[in-house]
Amino acid sequence: MFEKLVTKKHLKETIEKLPEEFSLEDLIDKLILLDKIERAEKESGRGETITEEALDRELEKWFK
């Protein structure tokens, strides 16, 4: 699921942004979201994206 390990620094930064009380589920959800965003930014930086038009064509295939 995760491409890489989470650093202590990243974990501390994430925890600091949460409210004083939170569930482990909230923390896990936040970490998963941050991981997905980070991976998407790296893919975009490598040019691994598709145009909006190509996405529309793919979606049309799925919903026929």
Secondary structure, 3 states (H helix, E strand, C coil): CCCCCCCHHHHHHHHHHCCCCCCHHHHHHHHHHHHHHHHHHHHHHCCCCCCHHHHHHHHHHHCC
